[in-house]
Amino acid sequence: MTTIEDRVHPNETTVPLLHCVSPEETLAFWRALGFDVTYEQTRPYVYLAFAWSGFQLHYGPTPKDLDPTKETTGGCLVMVDAVAPYHAVFTEAMRRTYGKVLVKGLPRMTRYRAGASRFTVVDPSGNSIVFIQRDEPQDLEYGGSKELQGLARVLDNARILREFKMDDRAAYRALDSGMRRRAEDAPVVEQAKALAGLIELSVALGKTDRVPEWGARLRELTLTDPERTQVRSYVADPALLEPWWRPEAT
């Protein structure tokens, strides 16, 4: 006779086990974001456990030759109902502890654009903890939607590179090339989105020498209020665009 203890029940819990290069930095980082330390051991081997909201992260020993700066360590997915509240909580925690949002190097958090369905926290060991909206579309075109043409497709491709592949450099190159090759025949709002993206990515990459160029071109464009709203929604930090709007638009 089969008892209840002999059956498999669909109530399992999986807990990510991540590599930990620096226990001290890992502890400080997750504590800064508001996580509770539920287990802390550094000898004879590293084992750390953290809990926050309804999920856990565990850390164990790291291979001796692992280089966290290559960010090939590993990671996990955290499926949530809505990603914006999580990004907002971590943003506030980073500003409270570090005085700013960490967007470069290790650790860091990727920028969040309103309406986006994911963002990533990269820990001090180079692990990527990706927060994903459960109903994220399943038919994403990771090279830019084939249903789009011209600069519109370039914009979509840059969005995918920035938000899903976390490759700001490739997104910058795509927009820069797109503006040189596709801007002439593109609607003005698409040109403005591309310029806005270039401004934001230039700042993120620390390549601000061309920001005045992009900004001057943005200022030359005539946009309606709804179009300006579309442009703002294309970037994660619309405040970066404020110095570059046409005077009559502000």
N, C-alpha and C positions, 0 to 999 in steps of 0.2 A: 504494500500500500504506500502511495506517495504522500508524504506529509507536506505541509506548507513550507517547511524549511528546505525541502528538496527542489523547490521550483525556482525558476529564474523570474524575478520581478522587475518590471520596467521602471525602476526608481533609482537607477545608478547615478553616481556623481563622479565626474572626471575632474581631476585637479592637475593643472599644468605643473611639470617639474622642469624648471629652467636652470641654465648654467649661471653660476655666480662667480664673477671674476674678483669682485671686491665686496666682502660682506659689509664693511663699514659704510661704503657709499650706497649700497643697496638698502641697508637699513635706514639711512638718513633720508634717502629719496622717497621711499614709500611712506615713511612716517610723515614727511613733509606734505604728501598728498592726502593724508588723513587715514592711511591704512593702519590697522592694529597688527602688532607683531604677536602671533600666536605661538611661535616656537623660534628659539634663537640658540644656535649651536655653531661654534667655529672650530672646535677641537673634539675628537681627533680628525674630524672632517666637517665641512660646511653643510649645515642644513638650516634653512630659514623658512618660515611660513608666515604669510600675511593674509589678512581677511579684510574685506571692505564690502559694504552692502551685502549682496548675496553670493559672492564668489571668493575664491582663494587663489593665491599664487604661492607656489613652493619653489625653493631654490636648493640646488645641490652642488657637488664639486664640479670643477671645470677642467677640461683637458689642458695640459701644460702649454700647448702651442696655440691656444685660442687667442685671437686678436680681436678684442671687442670693437675696435674702430672699423673693422670690415663689416660689422653688423650682419654677420652670417651665423650668429650664435643660435638663434631659434626664435621661439615666440609662441603666441597662442591667440585664439579668437575669443572675444567676449560678445556674445549675442545679446542685444538689448532691445527694448521696445522703441526707444528714441535715443539717439546719440547726443543731441544738443545739451541736455541737462548734465551729462557726464563731463563733457568738455568744459561746460561752464563751472562746475565744481572744481575740476582740476586747475582751470585757469585762475580761479580765485585763490586756491591753495598755493599755487606757484608764486603769484604776486605777493601773497602774505609772507611767504618764507624767503623767496629769493629776490623780491622787489620787481620781478618781471616774469613774463612767460618764457620758458626755455624753448627756443625754436632752433638752436644750432648745437652741433656737437652731441655729446652724451653727458647726462640724459637730456631728453627733449620731448616735446609734444608737437605733432603736426598741426598746422592751422586748420580751422574749421570754417567752411563757407556755409552760410545759411542755406538749408535745404540739402546739404550733403548727407550721405548715408553711412559714413565711416570716418574715423580718425585714428591715429596711432600714437601710443606712448612708447618711446624707446628708452629702456632703462640703462643704468650705468654699464651693464655688461653687453649692451648691443642687442638684447632681446626686444622684439617688437610685440607689444600687446595691442591688438587691433580691436577697437570697439565698432561693431557692425550692427546696423539696424536689421531686425529680423525680416522685414518685408522688403529688403533691398532688391531691386529688379534683378532677375536671373539672366536677362538677355543683354548684359552690358557688352558693348563693342570696345574691346581694350585697345584698339588702334584708332578710335574715332568712328562714330556711326557711319555705316556705308550708305545710309539714307540721306546723309548731308553732303553738301558740295562746297567747294571753295573755302573761304575763310571760316564759314560755319563749321566745317569738318575739322579744320585746324584748331578752332576753339574747343571743340569737344575732345579732340585728341589731347590737347594740353591739360584739360580738366582731368582726364583719366590718368595721365602721367603724374599730375600733381597730387590727386586725392587717393588714387588706388595703388600706383606704383611708387609713390613717395619720391619721385625723381624730379626735383625742381629744375635741375640743369637741363634735362631733356625737354621739360615743359617750356623753359625759356627759349631754347633753340627752336622749338616748333613754332612758337609765337613770333619770334624774330624773323624766321624764314617765311612764315605765313604773311607777315606784314609786307615783306619785300616782294613776294610773288603773287599774293592774292588780294591785297588791299584795294587796288585801283577800282575793281568792279564790285567790291563788297558794299553792302548797306552801311550807312554811317554808324549805326549802333553796334555792328559787328567790329568795325574798326576801333570804336571806343572800348569795347570789351577787351580786344587784343592789347591795346595800349595800357589799359588798366591792369591787365595780367602781367604785362612786362614791367610796369612800375612796381607791383607787389613782389614779383619774383626777383627783380633787381635788388630790392631792399633785403629780401630773405637771403639772397646769395652773397650779399655784401659787395655787389657790383653796381654801385650807385652812380658811376660816372655818366651813364646814359639816361638816368632818370629825368634830368632837365629836357633832354631831347624828346622822350616819350611824353612827358608832361606838356611840353609846348604843342606837340601835335594833338594831344587830347583837347587842349584849350581851343584849338582852331575849329573843332567840330561843333556843329550846332545840333543840340539834342533837345527833345521834348522832355517834360518831367517824367512820363512813363519810361522813356528810353533811358534816362539817367538812373532810374530805379533799377532797370535791367542791368546796367553796367555795374552799379554798386553790388548787386547780388552775385556778380561773377567772381568777386574777390572776397577773401576772408576778412580783410581789414579796410573797409571803405574810407576810413579816416585818411589813409594815404593819398586818396584822390582829391581831397578837399582843396589843396593849394592849386590844383590844375584845372578846375572848372572855369568856363567862361564867366566873366564878372556878372553878366546879366542873369546867369543861372543860379546864383548863390544868394 
